[in-house]
């Protein structure tokens, strides 16, 4: 799964709107939208902020993006 799509799925599962995630993460709503659509790649700082706002670790993002073949045992 692409990173942006994964962020979108987690955000929606928590019932968060893009505007809320943007506010909590300190990232513009436009940038959240671009990341979710795969138009932009988040900076490391944005990734850390988005993960914190979604109560996820960066490892969780990476595991889901890499898929089951690359997961640590």
PADOMI-191400 format. One record per residue: z, x, y of N, C-alpha, C in turn; residue in three letters. Coordinates in Angstrom, 1 decimal. Layout:
BEGIN
<node n_z="Z" n_x="X" n_y="Y" ca_z="Z" ca_x="X" ca_y="Y" c_z="Z" c_x="X" c_y="Y" code="ALA"/>
...
//
This chain:
BEGIN
<node n_z="0.0" n_x="0.9" n_y="-1.2" ca_z="0.0" ca_x="0.0" ca_y="0.0" c_z="0.0" c_x="0.9" c_y="1.2" code="UNK"/>
<node n_z="-0.8" n_x="0.5" n_y="2.2" ca_z="-0.8" ca_x="1.3" ca_y="3.5" c_z="0.5" c_x="1.1" c_y="4.2" code="UNK"/>
<node n_z="0.9" n_x="2.2" n_y="4.9" ca_z="2.1" ca_x="2.2" ca_y="5.6" c_z="2.3" c_x="1.0" c_y="6.6" code="UNK"/>
<node n_z="1.3" n_x="0.7" n_y="7.4" ca_z="1.3" ca_x="-0.4" ca_y="8.3" c_z="1.5" c_x="-1.7" c_y="7.6" code="UNK"/>
<node n_z="0.8" n_x="-1.9" n_y="6.5" ca_z="1.0" ca_x="-3.2" ca_y="5.8" c_z="2.4" c_x="-3.3" c_y="5.2" code="UNK"/>
<node n_z="2.9" n_x="-2.2" n_y="4.8" ca_z="4.3" ca_x="-2.2" ca_y="4.2" c_z="5.3" c_x="-2.5" c_y="5.3" code="UNK"/>
<node n_z="5.1" n_x="-2.0" n_y="6.5" ca_z="6.0" ca_x="-2.3" ca_y="7.6" c_z="5.9" c_x="-3.8" c_y="7.9" code="UNK"/>
<node n_z="4.7" n_x="-4.3" n_y="7.9" ca_z="4.5" ca_x="-5.7" ca_y="8.2" c_z="5.2" c_x="-6.6" c_y="7.1" code="UNK"/>
<node n_z="5.1" n_x="-6.2" n_y="5.9" ca_z="5.7" ca_x="-7.0" ca_y="4.8" c_z="7.2" c_x="-7.0" c_y="4.9" code="UNK"/>
<node n_z="7.8" n_x="-5.8" n_y="5.2" ca_z="9.3" ca_x="-5.7" ca_y="5.3" c_z="9.7" c_x="-6.5" c_y="6.5" code="UNK"/>
<node n_z="9.0" n_x="-6.4" n_y="7.7" ca_z="9.4" ca_x="-7.1" ca_y="8.9" c_z="9.4" c_x="-8.6" c_y="8.6" code="UNK"/>
<node n_z="8.3" n_x="-9.1" n_y="8.0" ca_z="8.3" ca_x="-10.5" ca_y="7.7" c_z="9.4" c_x="-11.0" c_y="6.8" code="UNK"/>
<node n_z="9.7" n_x="-10.1" n_y="5.8" ca_z="10.7" ca_x="-10.5" ca_y="4.8" c_z="12.0" c_x="-10.7" c_y="5.4" code="UNK"/>
<node n_z="12.2" n_x="-10.0" n_y="6.5" ca_z="13.5" ca_x="-10.0" ca_y="7.2" c_z="13.5" c_x="-11.1" c_y="8.3" code="UNK"/>
<node n_z="12.3" n_x="-11.8" n_y="8.5" ca_z="12.2" ca_x="-12.8" ca_y="9.5" c_z="12.1" c_x="-12.3" c_y="10.9" code="UNK"/>
<node n_z="11.8" n_x="-11.0" n_y="11.1" ca_z="11.7" ca_x="-10.5" ca_y="12.4" c_z="10.3" c_x="-10.7" c_y="13.0" code="UNK"/>
<node n_z="10.2" n_x="-11.0" n_y="14.3" ca_z="9.0" ca_x="-11.0" ca_y="15.0" c_z="8.6" c_x="-9.6" c_y="15.5" code="UNK"/>
<node n_z="7.4" n_x="-9.4" n_y="15.7" ca_z="7.0" ca_x="-8.1" ca_y="16.3" c_z="7.7" c_x="-7.7" c_y="17.5" code="UNK"/>
<node n_z="7.9" n_x="-8.7" n_y="18.4" ca_z="8.6" ca_x="-8.5" ca_y="19.6" c_z="10.1" c_x="-8.0" c_y="19.4" code="UNK"/>
<node n_z="10.7" n_x="-8.6" n_y="18.4" ca_z="12.1" ca_x="-8.2" ca_y="18.1" c_z="12.1" c_x="-6.8" c_y="17.5" code="UNK"/>
<node n_z="11.2" n_x="-6.5" n_y="16.6" ca_z="11.2" ca_x="-5.1" ca_y="16.0" c_z="10.9" c_x="-4.1" c_y="17.1" code="UNK"/>
<node n_z="10.0" n_x="-4.4" n_y="18.0" ca_z="9.6" ca_x="-3.5" ca_y="19.0" c_z="10.8" c_x="-3.2" c_y="19.9" code="UNK"/>
<node n_z="11.5" n_x="-4.3" n_y="20.3" ca_z="12.7" ca_x="-4.1" ca_y="21.2" c_z="13.8" c_x="-3.3" c_y="20.5" code="UNK"/>
<node n_z="14.1" n_x="-3.6" n_y="19.2" ca_z="15.2" ca_x="-2.9" ca_y="18.5" c_z="14.8" c_x="-1.4" c_y="18.3" code="UNK"/>
<node n_z="13.5" n_x="-1.2" n_y="17.9" ca_z="13.0" ca_x="0.2" ca_y="17.6" c_z="12.7" c_x="1.0" c_y="18.9" code="UNK"/>
<node n_z="12.6" n_x="0.3" n_y="20.0" ca_z="12.2" ca_x="1.1" ca_y="21.2" c_z="10.8" c_x="1.5" c_y="21.2" code="UNK"/>
<node n_z="9.9" n_x="0.7" n_y="20.6" ca_z="8.5" ca_x="1.0" ca_y="20.5" c_z="7.8" c_x="-0.3" c_y="21.1" code="UNK"/>
<node n_z="6.7" n_x="-0.1" n_y="21.8" ca_z="6.0" ca_x="-1.3" ca_y="22.4" c_z="5.5" c_x="-2.2" c_y="21.3" code="UNK"/>
<node n_z="5.5" n_x="-3.5" n_y="21.6" ca_z="5.0" ca_x="-4.5" ca_y="20.7" c_z="3.5" c_x="-4.2" c_y="20.4" code="UNK"/>
<node n_z="2.7" n_x="-3.8" n_y="21.3" ca_z="1.4" ca_x="-3.4" ca_y="21.1" c_z="1.2" c_x="-2.3" c_y="20.0" code="UNK"/>
<node n_z="2.1" n_x="-1.3" n_y="20.1" ca_z="2.1" ca_x="-0.2" ca_y="19.1" c_z="2.5" c_x="-0.7" c_y="17.8" code="UNK"/>
<node n_z="3.5" n_x="-1.6" n_y="17.7" ca_z="3.8" ca_x="-2.2" ca_y="16.4" c_z="2.6" c_x="-2.9" c_y="15.8" code="UNK"/>
<node n_z="2.0" n_x="-3.7" n_y="16.6" ca_z="0.8" ca_x="-4.4" ca_y="16.1" c_z="-0.3" c_x="-3.4" c_y="15.6" code="UNK"/>
<node n_z="-0.6" n_x="-2.4" n_y="16.4" ca_z="-1.6" ca_x="-1.4" ca_y="16.0" c_z="-1.2" c_x="-0.7" c_y="14.7" code="UNK"/>
<node n_z="0.1" n_x="-0.3" n_y="14.5" ca_z="0.5" ca_x="0.3" ca_y="13.3" c_z="0.4" c_x="-0.6" c_y="12.1" code="UNK"/>
<node n_z="0.8" n_x="-1.9" n_y="12.3" ca_z="0.7" ca_x="-2.8" ca_y="11.2" c_z="-0.8" c_x="-3.1" c_y="10.8" code="UNK"/>
<node n_z="-1.7" n_x="-3.1" n_y="11.7" ca_z="-3.1" ca_x="-3.3" ca_y="11.4" c_z="-3.8" c_x="-2.1" c_y="10.9" code="UNK"/>
<node n_z="-3.1" n_x="-0.9" n_y="11.0" ca_z="-3.7" ca_x="0.3" ca_y="10.5" c_z="-4.6" c_x="1.0" c_y="11.5" code="UNK"/>
<node n_z="-4.5" n_x="0.5" n_y="12.8" ca_z="-5.4" ca_x="1.1" ca_y="13.9" c_z="-4.7" c_x="2.3" c_y="14.4" code="UNK"/>
<node n_z="-3.4" n_x="2.4" n_y="14.4" ca_z="-2.7" ca_x="3.6" ca_y="14.9" c_z="-1.7" c_x="4.1" c_y="13.8" code="UNK"/>
<node n_z="-1.5" n_x="5.4" n_y="13.8" ca_z="-0.5" ca_x="6.0" ca_y="12.9" c_z="0.8" c_x="6.3" c_y="13.8" code="UNK"/>
<node n_z="1.9" n_x="5.9" n_y="13.3" ca_z="3.2" ca_x="6.1" ca_y="14.1" c_z="3.5" c_x="7.6" c_y="14.1" code="UNK"/>
<node n_z="4.1" n_x="8.0" n_y="15.2" ca_z="4.7" ca_x="9.4" ca_y="15.3" c_z="5.9" c_x="9.4" c_y="14.4" code="UNK"/>
<node n_z="6.4" n_x="10.6" n_y="14.1" ca_z="7.6" ca_x="10.7" ca_y="13.3" c_z="8.8" c_x="10.0" c_y="14.0" code="UNK"/>
<node n_z="8.9" n_x="10.1" n_y="15.3" ca_z="10.0" ca_x="9.5" ca_y="16.0" c_z="9.8" c_x="8.0" c_y="15.9" code="UNK"/>
<node n_z="8.6" n_x="7.4" n_y="16.0" ca_z="8.4" ca_x="6.0" ca_y="15.9" c_z="8.8" c_x="5.5" c_y="14.4" code="UNK"/>
<node n_z="8.4" n_x="6.4" n_y="13.4" ca_z="8.8" ca_x="6.0" ca_y="12.1" c_z="10.3" c_x="5.9" c_y="11.9" code="UNK"/>
<node n_z="11.0" n_x="6.9" n_y="12.4" ca_z="12.5" ca_x="6.9" ca_y="12.3" c_z="13.0" c_x="5.7" c_y="13.0" code="UNK"/>
<node n_z="12.6" n_x="5.3" n_y="14.1" ca_z="13.1" ca_x="4.2" ca_y="14.9" c_z="12.7" c_x="2.9" c_y="14.2" code="UNK"/>
<node n_z="11.5" n_x="2.8" n_y="13.6" ca_z="11.1" ca_x="1.5" ca_y="12.9" c_z="11.9" c_x="1.4" c_y="11.7" code="UNK"/>
<node n_z="12.1" n_x="2.5" n_y="10.9" ca_z="12.9" ca_x="2.4" ca_y="9.7" c_z="14.3" c_x="2.0" c_y="10.0" code="UNK"/>
<node n_z="14.9" n_x="2.5" n_y="11.0" ca_z="16.3" ca_x="2.2" ca_y="11.4" c_z="16.3" c_x="0.7" c_y="11.8" code="UNK"/>
<node n_z="15.4" n_x="0.2" n_y="12.5" ca_z="15.4" ca_x="-1.2" ca_y="13.0" c_z="15.2" c_x="-2.1" c_y="11.8" code="UNK"/>
<node n_z="14.5" n_x="-1.7" n_y="10.7" ca_z="14.3" ca_x="-2.5" ca_y="9.5" c_z="15.4" c_x="-2.2" c_y="8.5" code="UNK"/>
<node n_z="16.3" n_x="-1.4" n_y="8.8" ca_z="17.4" ca_x="-1.0" ca_y="7.8" c_z="16.8" c_x="-0.4" c_y="6.6" code="UNK"/>
<node n_z="15.8" n_x="0.4" n_y="6.7" ca_z="15.2" ca_x="1.1" ca_y="5.6" c_z="15.3" c_x="2.6" c_y="5.8" code="UNK"/>
<node n_z="15.2" n_x="3.4" n_y="4.7" ca_z="15.1" ca_x="4.8" ca_y="4.9" c_z="13.6" c_x="5.2" c_y="4.9" code="UNK"/>
<node n_z="13.4" n_x="6.4" n_y="5.4" ca_z="12.0" ca_x="6.9" ca_y="5.4" c_z="11.5" c_x="7.1" c_y="4.0" code="UNK"/>
<node n_z="12.4" n_x="7.4" n_y="3.1" ca_z="12.1" ca_x="7.6" ca_y="1.6" c_z="11.5" c_x="6.2" c_y="1.1" code="UNK"/>
<node n_z="12.1" n_x="5.1" n_y="1.5" ca_z="11.6" ca_x="3.8" ca_y="1.0" c_z="10.2" c_x="3.6" c_y="1.5" code="UNK"/>
<node n_z="9.9" n_x="4.0" n_y="2.7" ca_z="8.5" ca_x="3.8" ca_y="3.2" c_z="7.6" c_x="4.7" c_y="2.4" code="UNK"/>
<node n_z="8.0" n_x="5.9" n_y="2.2" ca_z="7.1" ca_x="6.9" ca_y="1.5" c_z="6.9" c_x="6.5" c_y="0.0" code="UNK"/>
<node n_z="8.0" n_x="6.0" n_y="-0.6" ca_z="7.9" ca_x="5.6" ca_y="-2.0" c_z="6.9" c_x="4.4" c_y="-2.2" code="UNK"/>
<node n_z="7.0" n_x="3.5" n_y="-1.3" ca_z="6.1" ca_x="2.3" ca_y="-1.4" c_z="4.6" c_x="2.7" c_y="-1.1" code="UNK"/>
<node n_z="4.5" n_x="3.6" n_y="-0.2" ca_z="3.1" ca_x="4.0" ca_y="0.2" c_z="2.5" c_x="4.9" c_y="-0.9" code="UNK"/>
<node n_z="3.3" n_x="5.8" n_y="-1.5" ca_z="2.7" ca_x="6.7" ca_y="-2.5" c_z="2.4" c_x="5.9" c_y="-3.8" code="UNK"/>
<node n_z="3.2" n_x="4.9" n_y="-4.1" ca_z="2.9" ca_x="4.1" ca_y="-5.3" c_z="3.7" c_x="4.7" c_y="-6.5" code="UNK"/>
<node n_z="3.6" n_x="4.0" n_y="-7.6" ca_z="4.5" ca_x="4.3" ca_y="-8.8" c_z="4.1" c_x="5.6" c_y="-9.4" code="UNK"/>
<node n_z="2.9" n_x="6.2" n_y="-9.3" ca_z="2.6" ca_x="7.4" ca_y="-9.9" c_z="3.2" c_x="8.6" c_y="-9.3" code="UNK"/>
<node n_z="3.6" n_x="8.5" n_y="-8.0" ca_z="4.2" ca_x="9.6" ca_y="-7.3" c_z="5.7" c_x="9.5" c_y="-7.1" code="UNK"/>
<node n_z="6.3" n_x="8.4" n_y="-7.6" ca_z="7.7" ca_x="8.2" ca_y="-7.4" c_z="8.5" c_x="9.2" c_y="-8.2" code="UNK"/>
<node n_z="9.7" n_x="9.6" n_y="-7.6" ca_z="10.6" ca_x="10.5" ca_y="-8.3" c_z="11.3" c_x="9.8" c_y="-9.4" code="UNK"/>
<node n_z="11.6" n_x="10.5" n_y="-10.5" ca_z="12.3" ca_x="9.8" ca_y="-11.6" c_z="13.8" c_x="10.1" c_y="-11.5" code="UNK"/>
//
